[in-house]
C-alpha cells in the first residue's frame, strides 16, 4: 500500500513591524498572539504600537468621554474606541476614538458577524505621541482613501490639535475661540484648549452649549427622518 503524502498545516504568520499580509492573515495572526500588544494593518503593512503612557490615556479617556455624552444626546449615533475597524481587505485599524452614524440612520458602517466594524466611521480621533508621524501621514491617507469624512488628531508632542476634512484631504483651522465644531456631527463642540489643559468642567460646558444649539436640534431631527423602520414581522 502506497503511503499517503503528508503536508504541513499552514503556519500562522508572525506579526512584526513592516510585515506584509492581507486582512485575513492579519486577523488570524492577531488572534493567535498570547499577549494584548496592539497591532494595526495599514494598506497591507503591519504596524506595532508603542506602549501608551499616562498622558495618552488621559487624552483618550477625555475625548471619548465627550463623544459618549454626545452619543447619549444624539439618537442614531454610536461611538467607540480601540475597536478593530475593517476598512478594506488590507486595512484593519483600531482608532483611539470614533463616532459613526448607525446604518439604519444612513451611516457608512455595519457590524460583521464576528463583531467587528466594517466600513468607515464618519469621524475618527487619534491621540498621538510616538505615533504622531504615522497618524498624520499613513493613517490619515488610509482614512481618507477608505471614506472617513472628518479626522481629529491630538498631538501630544506639541500639545495641539490637527483637524482634517478628509473629503478634500485639507487641514481645517481651529476656530479663534479654540473650539473644534465637528462638521459631520453638529453640536459636537470640542474645546481644544480645555482638553489640553485637562479642564473637564470647561470642556463639558462647551459641549453642553453645542448640544443646546439649533444646529444640533436640526441634526437630531434629520437623523430621525432618515431612520429606516424595519418591516413588521
NORLINHU-V704787 format. One record per pair of residues at least 12 apart in sequence whose C-alpha atoms are under 8 Angstrom apart, sorted by the first residue. I is the first residue (numbers start at 1). J is the second residue. Records with the same first field share a line. If there is no record, write none. Layout:
I = J + J
This chain:
12 = 25 + 28 + 29 + 32
13 = 25 + 26 + 29
14 = 29
15 = 29 + 30 + 39 + 46
16 = 46 + 47 + 48
17 = 45 + 46 + 47 + 48
18 = 45 + 46 + 47
19 = 45 + 46
20 = 44 + 45 + 46
21 = 44 + 45 + 46 + 90
22 = 44 + 89 + 90 + 91
23 = 41 + 44 + 86 + 88 + 89 + 90 + 91 + 92
24 = 89
26 = 41
37 = 49
40 = 91 + 92 + 93 + 94
41 = 90 + 91 + 92 + 93
42 = 90 + 91 + 92 + 93 + 138 + 139 + 142
43 = 90 + 91 + 142
44 = 90 + 91
49 = 131
50 = 130 + 131
55 = 156
56 = 127 + 128 + 129 + 156
59 = 127 + 154 + 195
60 = 96 + 97 + 126 + 127
62 = 195 + 200
63 = 97 + 195
64 = 79 + 80 + 81 + 97
66 = 190 + 204 + 207
67 = 79 + 99 + 188
70 = 188 + 207 + 211
73 = 211
74 = 220
75 = 220 + 223 + 224
76 = 101 + 102 + 104 + 105 + 223 + 224 + 227
77 = 99 + 100 + 101 + 102
78 = 99 + 100 + 101 + 102
79 = 97 + 98 + 99 + 100
80 = 97 + 98 + 99
81 = 94 + 95 + 96 + 97 + 98
82 = 94 + 95 + 96 + 97
83 = 95 + 116 + 117
84 = 116 + 117
85 = 116 + 117 + 118 + 119 + 120
86 = 116 + 117 + 118 + 119
87 = 118 + 119 + 120 + 146
88 = 119 + 146
95 = 124 + 125 + 126
96 = 124 + 125 + 126 + 127
97 = 124 + 125 + 126
98 = 121 + 122 + 123 + 124 + 125
99 = 121 + 122 + 123 + 124
100 = 121 + 122 + 123
101 = 121 + 122
104 = 226 + 227 + 228 + 229
105 = 223 + 224 + 226 + 227 + 228
106 = 226 + 227
107 = 122
108 = 120 + 121 + 122
109 = 121
119 = 146 + 147
120 = 143 + 146 + 147 + 148
121 = 147 + 148 + 149
122 = 147 + 148 + 149 + 150 + 184
123 = 148 + 149 + 150 + 151 + 152 + 184
124 = 148 + 150 + 151 + 152
125 = 151 + 152 + 153 + 154
126 = 152 + 153 + 154
127 = 153 + 154 + 155 + 156
128 = 153 + 154 + 155 + 156 + 157
129 = 155 + 156 + 157
132 = 155
135 = 153
136 = 153
143 = 166
144 = 166 + 167 + 169
147 = 166 + 167
148 = 166 + 167
149 = 165 + 166 + 167 + 184
150 = 163 + 164 + 165 + 166 + 167 + 182 + 183 + 184
151 = 163 + 164 + 165 + 166
152 = 164
159 = 196
160 = 192 + 196
161 = 192
178 = 191 + 192 + 193
179 = 191 + 192 + 193
180 = 192
185 = 216 + 219
186 = 210 + 215 + 216 + 219
187 = 207 + 209 + 210 + 211 + 212 + 213 + 215 + 216
188 = 207 + 210 + 211
189 = 206 + 207 + 209 + 210
190 = 203 + 206 + 207
191 = 203 + 206 + 207
